[in-house]
Amino acid sequence: MTIECAGMLEQMLLAQEQECVCEFFLNPTTTDVVCAIIASQFAVYYEEALKAQDSPFLKDHFEERWKNHVELKAVLFYSEACVRHEENDTIPAKLQG
């Protein structure tokens, strides 16, 4: 296993682990700001995994539908973060200039 592959797998596992933690911690009493922060972190992990999959070392080792799945997860969680930030008139870190 290459270092690049290990790094990509690390990002994927972090993202998946965060989703499990999210299901445990997020409940009706969790504020939108906390939900936005958590969703933003999911998006970052999935974006990093996607970047790693597109690296020269790994780009030919994954089916396109797997890359699409990872990209969808990144967009999904980033969108969730944006909605939660919008509800509280805050700006996601990724959009701050």
C-alpha positions as semicolon CSV with decimal commas, in nm:
position;residue;x (nm);y (nm);z (nm)
1;M;0,000;0,000;0,000
2;T;0,141;0,338;-0,097
3;I;0,156;0,641;0,129
4;E;-0,097;0,814;-0,097
5;C;-0,342;0,527;-0,064
6;A;-0,300;0,517;0,313
7;G;-0,362;0,892;0,331
8;M;-0,679;0,864;0,123
9;L;-0,806;0,577;0,335
10;E;-0,730;0,779;0,648
11;Q;-0,946;1,067;0,521
12;M;-1,228;0,830;0,426
13;L;-1,221;0,662;0,767
14;L;-1,217;0,999;0,945
15;A;-1,518;1,113;0,744
16;Q;-1,709;0,793;0,810
17;E;-1,620;0,802;1,178
18;Q;-1,741;1,161;1,201
19;E;-2,073;1,056;1,052
20;C;-2,112;0,794;1,327
21;V;-2,025;1,049;1,594
22;C;-2,271;1,290;1,436
23;E;-2,556;1,043;1,463
24;F;-2,477;1,004;1,832
25;F;-2,440;1,373;1,919
26;L;-2,689;1,545;1,694
27;N;-3,033;1,561;1,843
28;P;-3,316;1,816;1,857
29;T;-3,132;2,019;2,121
30;T;-2,813;2,058;1,913
31;T;-2,780;2,412;1,779
32;D;-2,759;2,488;1,408
33;V;-2,413;2,636;1,454
34;V;-2,280;2,312;1,604
35;C;-2,445;2,113;1,325
36;A;-2,287;2,345;1,067
37;I;-1,941;2,305;1,216
38;I;-1,971;1,928;1,221
39;A;-2,106;1,914;0,864
40;S;-1,823;2,141;0,747
41;Q;-1,568;1,902;0,892
42;F;-1,733;1,607;0,715
43;A;-1,707;1,796;0,389
44;V;-1,337;1,869;0,446
45;Y;-1,257;1,503;0,511
46;Y;-1,447;1,388;0,203
47;E;-1,285;1,660;-0,012
48;E;-0,941;1,547;0,104
49;A;-1,027;1,185;0,021
50;L;-1,148;1,294;-0,323
51;K;-0,828;1,489;-0,387
52;A;-0,626;1,184;-0,290
53;Q;-0,829;0,965;-0,527
54;D;-0,750;1,208;-0,808
55;S;-0,376;1,198;-0,740
56;P;-0,156;1,044;-1,012
57;F;-0,086;0,746;-0,786
58;L;-0,449;0,654;-0,724
59;K;-0,661;0,795;-1,007
60;D;-0,666;0,471;-1,207
61;H;-0,743;0,247;-0,910
62;F;-1,097;0,356;-0,830
63;E;-1,414;0,321;-1,032
64;E;-1,575;0,647;-1,137
65;R;-1,889;0,571;-0,936
66;W;-1,680;0,547;-0,616
67;K;-1,528;0,889;-0,686
68;N;-1,878;1,021;-0,756
69;H;-1,998;0,884;-0,422
70;V;-1,718;1,058;-0,232
71;E;-1,779;1,383;-0,420
72;L;-2,151;1,360;-0,346
73;K;-2,081;1,316;0,025
74;A;-1,854;1,623;0,026
75;V;-2,115;1,835;-0,152
76;L;-2,397;1,702;0,065
77;F;-2,227;1,791;0,391
78;Y;-2,100;2,125;0,264
79;S;-2,456;2,210;0,156
80;E;-2,586;2,112;0,498
81;A;-2,328;2,340;0,658
82;C;-2,429;2,628;0,431
83;V;-2,798;2,584;0,515
84;R;-2,726;2,574;0,888
85;H;-2,500;2,879;0,863
86;E;-2,764;3,064;0,660
87;E;-3,023;2,997;0,930
88;N;-2,792;3,173;1,178
89;D;-2,658;3,447;0,951
90;T;-2,304;3,314;0,974
91;I;-2,065;3,237;0,691
92;P;-1,899;2,896;0,646
93;A;-1,521;2,916;0,684
94;K;-1,473;2,797;0,328
95;L;-1,651;3,108;0,193
96;Q;-1,481;3,362;0,413
97;G;-1,237;3,578;0,220
